[in-house]
Amino acid sequence: MNPEQIFSLSGAMAAIGWLTLILAPGRRWAAILAGLAIPVALACIYVVLLALYWKGSAGGFGSLHDVGVLFSQPWPLVAGWIHYCAFDLVVGAWEARDARVSGVPHLLLVPCLLVTFIFGPAGLLLYLIVRASKSPGRITAL
């Protein structure tokens, strides 16, 4: 497979997870699929890409310029995409689980999930604001 195919596959996998969180709230199989199975599958692909392509890649994480150089190459870029897909899906699955425990209605959760899917941390912040408005005084760690 080439980087473009892996990009498409990983994006489709993540999209299935997000749709599951939105369309099958409260179902145990959905929580396992979106919160565990898909992120683990993405993590496996990520680790394989690191093992195969990390050594010899230009750039790094020491400066913004180095990050730009690193992600200007297709294999590190697709690995970064998979990292993003996996971690944001884990956050979305946590939001869905926490919403059930906190009594946040699913209709209020859905916009948070959509923002988390597209804008990651902004969606988490939105969810935390919604949760605080629905469960004042309930402060828990993520």
C-alpha positions as a Markdown table, in Angstrom:
| # | Residue | x | y | z |
|---|---|---|---|---|
| 1 | Met | 0.0 | 0.0 | 0.0 |
| 2 | Asn | 1.1 | 3.5 | -0.6 |
| 3 | Pro | 0.7 | 6.5 | 1.8 |
| 4 | Glu | -2.4 | 7.7 | 0.0 |
| 5 | Gln | -4.1 | 4.3 | 0.3 |
| 6 | Ile | -3.2 | 4.1 | 4.0 |
| 7 | Phe | -4.4 | 7.7 | 4.5 |
| 8 | Ser | -7.8 | 6.7 | 3.0 |
| 9 | Leu | -8.1 | 3.5 | 4.9 |
| 10 | Ser | -7.3 | 5.0 | 8.3 |
| 11 | Gly | -9.6 | 7.9 | 7.6 |
| 12 | Ala | -12.4 | 5.5 | 6.7 |
| 13 | Met | -11.7 | 3.5 | 9.9 |
| 14 | Ala | -11.9 | 6.6 | 12.0 |
| 15 | Ala | -15.1 | 7.8 | 10.3 |
| 16 | Ile | -16.7 | 4.4 | 11.1 |
| 17 | Gly | -15.8 | 5.0 | 14.8 |
| 18 | Trp | -17.2 | 8.5 | 14.8 |
| 19 | Leu | -20.5 | 7.4 | 13.1 |
| 20 | Thr | -20.8 | 4.6 | 15.6 |
| 21 | Leu | -20.5 | 7.1 | 18.5 |
| 22 | Ile | -23.1 | 9.3 | 17.0 |
| 23 | Leu | -25.6 | 6.7 | 15.7 |
| 24 | Ala | -25.3 | 4.0 | 18.3 |
| 25 | Pro | -25.2 | 5.8 | 21.7 |
| 26 | Gly | -25.0 | 3.6 | 24.8 |
| 27 | Arg | -24.5 | 0.4 | 22.9 |
| 28 | Arg | -21.7 | -1.7 | 24.4 |
| 29 | Trp | -20.5 | -3.0 | 21.0 |
| 30 | Ala | -20.3 | 0.6 | 19.8 |
| 31 | Ala | -18.2 | 1.7 | 22.8 |
| 32 | Ile | -15.8 | -1.3 | 22.2 |
| 33 | Leu | -15.6 | -0.6 | 18.4 |
| 34 | Ala | -15.1 | 3.2 | 18.6 |
| 35 | Gly | -13.2 | 3.4 | 21.9 |
| 36 | Leu | -11.0 | 0.3 | 21.7 |
| 37 | Ala | -11.0 | -1.8 | 18.5 |
| 38 | Ile | -10.5 | 1.0 | 15.9 |
| 39 | Pro | -8.0 | 3.0 | 18.0 |
| 40 | Val | -6.0 | -0.2 | 18.6 |
| 41 | Ala | -6.1 | -1.1 | 14.9 |
| 42 | Leu | -4.9 | 2.5 | 14.0 |
| 43 | Ala | -2.2 | 2.2 | 16.7 |
| 44 | Cys | -0.9 | -1.0 | 15.1 |
| 45 | Ile | -0.8 | 0.6 | 11.6 |
| 46 | Tyr | 1.0 | 3.6 | 13.2 |
| 47 | Val | 3.6 | 1.4 | 14.9 |
| 48 | Val | 4.3 | -0.5 | 11.7 |
| 49 | Leu | 4.8 | 2.8 | 9.8 |
| 50 | Leu | 7.2 | 4.0 | 12.5 |
| 51 | Ala | 9.1 | 0.8 | 12.4 |
| 52 | Leu | 9.4 | 0.9 | 8.6 |
| 53 | Tyr | 9.9 | 4.6 | 7.8 |
| 54 | Trp | 11.0 | 6.5 | 10.9 |
| 55 | Lys | 14.7 | 5.8 | 10.6 |
| 56 | Gly | 16.2 | 8.1 | 8.0 |
| 57 | Ser | 13.3 | 10.6 | 8.0 |
| 58 | Ala | 14.5 | 14.2 | 7.8 |
| 59 | Gly | 13.2 | 16.6 | 10.4 |
| 60 | Gly | 12.0 | 16.0 | 13.9 |
| 61 | Phe | 10.3 | 17.6 | 16.9 |
| 62 | Gly | 13.0 | 20.1 | 18.0 |
| 63 | Ser | 11.6 | 23.1 | 16.3 |
| 64 | Leu | 8.7 | 24.2 | 14.2 |
| 65 | His | 10.9 | 24.1 | 11.1 |
| 66 | Asp | 12.0 | 20.5 | 12.0 |
| 67 | Val | 8.3 | 19.4 | 12.3 |
| 68 | Gly | 7.6 | 21.0 | 9.0 |
| 69 | Val | 10.4 | 19.1 | 7.3 |
| 70 | Leu | 9.3 | 15.8 | 9.0 |
| 71 | Phe | 5.7 | 16.2 | 7.8 |
| 72 | Ser | 6.7 | 17.3 | 4.3 |
| 73 | Gln | 7.5 | 13.6 | 3.7 |
| 74 | Pro | 4.6 | 11.2 | 2.9 |
| 75 | Trp | 5.3 | 8.4 | 5.3 |
| 76 | Pro | 5.7 | 10.5 | 8.4 |
| 77 | Leu | 2.8 | 12.6 | 7.3 |
| 78 | Val | 0.4 | 9.6 | 7.1 |
| 79 | Ala | 1.7 | 8.4 | 10.4 |
| 80 | Gly | 0.9 | 11.8 | 11.9 |
| 81 | Trp | -2.6 | 11.6 | 10.4 |
| 82 | Ile | -3.1 | 8.2 | 12.0 |
| 83 | His | -1.9 | 9.5 | 15.3 |
| 84 | Tyr | -4.4 | 12.3 | 15.0 |
| 85 | Cys | -7.3 | 10.0 | 14.0 |
| 86 | Ala | -6.6 | 7.5 | 16.8 |
| 87 | Phe | -6.2 | 10.0 | 19.6 |
| 88 | Asp | -9.2 | 12.2 | 18.7 |
| 89 | Leu | -11.4 | 9.1 | 18.4 |
| 90 | Val | -10.3 | 8.0 | 21.9 |
| 91 | Val | -11.2 | 11.5 | 23.2 |
| 92 | Gly | -14.6 | 11.2 | 21.4 |
| 93 | Ala | -15.2 | 7.8 | 22.9 |
| 94 | Trp | -14.4 | 9.2 | 26.4 |
| 95 | Glu | -16.8 | 12.1 | 25.8 |
| 96 | Ala | -19.6 | 9.6 | 24.9 |
| 97 | Arg | -18.9 | 7.4 | 28.0 |
| 98 | Asp | -18.7 | 10.5 | 30.2 |
| 99 | Ala | -21.9 | 12.0 | 28.8 |
| 100 | Arg | -23.8 | 8.8 | 29.8 |
| 101 | Val | -22.4 | 9.0 | 33.3 |
| 102 | Ser | -22.9 | 12.7 | 33.6 |
| 103 | Gly | -26.4 | 12.8 | 32.2 |
| 104 | Val | -25.5 | 14.9 | 29.2 |
| 105 | Pro | -28.2 | 14.3 | 26.6 |
| 106 | His | -27.0 | 12.7 | 23.4 |
| 107 | Leu | -28.4 | 15.6 | 21.3 |
| 108 | Leu | -26.0 | 17.9 | 23.2 |
| 109 | Leu | -23.2 | 15.5 | 22.8 |
| 110 | Val | -23.4 | 15.1 | 19.0 |
| 111 | Pro | -22.2 | 18.7 | 18.2 |
| 112 | Cys | -19.3 | 18.1 | 20.7 |
| 113 | Leu | -18.4 | 14.9 | 18.9 |
| 114 | Leu | -18.5 | 16.6 | 15.5 |
| 115 | Val | -16.3 | 19.5 | 16.7 |
| 116 | Thr | -13.9 | 17.0 | 18.3 |
| 117 | Phe | -13.7 | 15.0 | 15.0 |
| 118 | Ile | -12.8 | 18.1 | 13.0 |
| 119 | Phe | -11.0 | 20.3 | 15.5 |
| 120 | Gly | -9.9 | 17.9 | 18.3 |
| 121 | Pro | -9.1 | 20.0 | 21.4 |
| 122 | Ala | -11.8 | 22.6 | 20.6 |
| 123 | Gly | -14.4 | 19.8 | 20.7 |
| 124 | Leu | -13.1 | 18.5 | 24.0 |
| 125 | Leu | -13.3 | 22.1 | 25.4 |
| 126 | Leu | -16.9 | 22.4 | 24.1 |
| 127 | Tyr | -17.8 | 19.1 | 25.6 |
| 128 | Leu | -16.4 | 20.1 | 29.0 |
| 129 | Ile | -18.4 | 23.4 | 28.9 |
| 130 | Val | -21.6 | 21.5 | 28.0 |
| 131 | Arg | -20.9 | 19.0 | 30.8 |
| 132 | Ala | -20.3 | 21.7 | 33.3 |
| 133 | Ser | -23.6 | 23.4 | 32.4 |
| 134 | Lys | -25.5 | 20.1 | 32.7 |
| 135 | Ser | -23.7 | 18.9 | 35.9 |
| 136 | Pro | -22.5 | 21.9 | 37.8 |
| 137 | Gly | -20.1 | 20.9 | 40.6 |
| 138 | Arg | -19.1 | 17.7 | 39.0 |
| 139 | Ile | -15.4 | 18.0 | 38.4 |
| 140 | Thr | -13.6 | 14.9 | 37.4 |
| 141 | Ala | -10.3 | 14.2 | 35.7 |
| 142 | Leu | -10.3 | 13.1 | 32.1 |
